[in-house]
């Protein structure tokens, strides 16, 4: 299954090893990750700081880069939440963009959500040692 990998601006800039590990995990569970060219930021930093116009611009760019029907996977829960929950608000006065935002929101998964809900990783019988924190 082809998935569009949204690496996020922070992973791309500061934690590239997280992006590499994400690719390995996705491949391990049968996905074919594709890193769309031109991706930048979901707009969350601007949105959180109250720069709605700038956030809307970043969101519009994201929707163009990630257009299509394939699942979008990101190792960032907050970026997934931005697309799923805040993009519709950013485009509430633009019916065409609102439809695109809702469609993207229905296709985006935080990595662990994708592994459990789509790839069914929990059915693979994997076991680990130690404690894990899920936030």
C-alpha positions as CSV (number, residue, x, y, z in Angstrom):
1,X,0.0,0.0,0.0
2,X,1.3,3.4,-1.0
3,X,1.4,6.0,1.8
4,X,2.3,9.6,1.6
5,X,4.9,10.4,4.3
6,X,4.6,13.9,5.9
7,X,8.0,14.2,7.6
8,X,7.1,17.5,9.4
9,X,9.3,20.6,9.6
10,X,10.8,19.6,13.0
11,X,11.6,16.0,12.0
12,X,13.1,17.2,8.7
13,X,15.2,19.9,10.4
14,X,16.1,18.5,13.8
15,X,15.3,14.8,14.0
16,X,15.9,13.2,10.6
17,X,16.5,9.8,12.3
18,X,12.8,9.8,13.3
19,X,11.9,10.1,9.6
20,X,14.3,7.3,8.7
21,X,12.9,5.1,11.5
22,X,9.3,5.9,10.3
23,X,10.2,4.7,6.8
24,X,11.6,1.5,8.2
25,X,8.5,0.8,10.3
26,X,6.2,1.5,7.4
27,X,8.1,-0.8,5.1
28,X,8.2,-3.5,7.8
29,X,4.4,-3.5,7.8
30,X,4.0,-3.6,4.1
31,X,3.6,0.0,3.2
32,X,5.4,1.8,0.5
33,X,6.2,5.3,1.8
34,X,6.5,8.1,-0.7
35,X,7.9,11.5,0.4
36,X,6.1,14.1,-1.7
37,X,8.4,16.9,-3.0
38,X,7.6,20.4,-1.9
39,X,6.3,19.5,1.6
40,X,7.1,22.0,4.3
41,X,5.1,22.7,7.4
42,X,1.5,22.0,8.3
43,X,1.1,25.6,9.6
44,X,0.7,24.7,13.3
45,X,3.4,27.0,14.6
46,X,1.8,30.0,12.9
47,X,-1.7,28.9,14.0
48,X,-0.7,28.4,17.6
49,X,0.9,31.9,17.6
50,X,-2.3,33.5,16.2
51,X,-1.1,34.1,12.6
52,X,-4.2,32.7,11.0
53,X,-3.4,34.0,7.5
54,X,0.0,32.5,7.5
55,X,-1.4,29.2,8.8
56,X,-4.0,29.2,6.1
57,X,-1.3,29.7,3.5
58,X,0.8,26.8,4.8
59,X,-2.4,24.7,5.0
60,X,-3.3,25.4,1.4
61,X,0.2,24.4,0.3
62,X,0.0,21.2,2.3
63,X,-3.4,20.4,0.7
64,X,-1.8,20.8,-2.8
65,X,1.3,18.7,-2.0
66,X,-0.8,15.9,-0.4
67,X,-3.7,15.9,-2.8
68,X,-5.0,12.5,-3.8
69,X,-6.5,9.4,-2.2
70,X,-3.5,7.7,-0.5
71,X,-3.2,7.7,3.3
72,X,-1.0,10.4,4.8
73,X,1.2,9.2,7.7
74,X,3.2,11.5,10.0
75,X,5.3,10.8,13.1
76,X,3.7,13.8,14.7
77,X,0.4,13.6,16.6
78,X,0.1,17.4,16.8
79,X,0.6,17.8,13.0
80,X,-2.0,15.1,12.3
81,X,-4.4,16.9,14.7
82,X,-3.7,20.2,12.9
83,X,-4.8,18.8,9.6
84,X,-7.7,16.8,11.0
85,X,-9.2,19.3,13.4
86,X,-7.9,22.8,12.5
87,X,-7.8,22.9,8.7
88,X,-11.6,22.8,8.5
89,X,-11.8,25.8,10.7
90,X,-9.2,27.7,8.6
91,X,-11.2,27.1,5.4
92,X,-14.8,27.4,6.9
93,X,-15.6,30.3,4.6
94,X,-14.2,28.6,1.4
95,X,-16.4,25.6,0.4
96,X,-13.9,24.2,-2.1
97,X,-10.9,24.4,0.3
98,X,-13.1,23.2,3.2
99,X,-13.9,20.0,1.2
100,X,-10.2,19.5,0.5
101,X,-9.4,20.0,4.1
102,X,-12.0,17.5,5.3
103,X,-10.8,15.0,2.8
104,X,-7.2,15.3,3.9
105,X,-8.3,15.1,7.5
106,X,-9.9,11.8,6.8
107,X,-6.7,10.4,5.3
108,X,-4.1,11.5,7.8
109,X,-2.8,9.3,10.5
110,X,-0.2,9.7,13.3
111,X,2.3,6.8,12.8
112,X,1.1,4.7,15.6
113,X,-2.6,5.1,14.6
114,X,-1.7,3.9,11.1
115,X,0.3,0.9,12.4
116,X,-2.6,-0.2,14.5
117,X,-5.7,0.8,12.5
118,X,-4.5,0.2,9.0
119,X,-1.4,-2.0,9.1
120,X,-2.7,-4.1,12.0
121,X,0.7,-4.2,13.6
122,X,-0.9,-5.4,16.9
123,X,-1.8,-8.7,15.1
124,X,1.8,-9.4,14.1
125,X,2.6,-11.0,17.4
126,X,5.4,-8.5,18.2
127,X,6.6,-8.4,21.8
128,X,9.1,-6.2,23.5
129,X,10.8,-5.8,26.8
130,X,10.6,-2.8,29.0
131,X,8.2,0.0,29.4
132,X,6.7,2.2,26.7
133,X,5.2,5.6,27.2
134,X,2.5,6.7,24.8
135,X,1.7,10.4,24.7
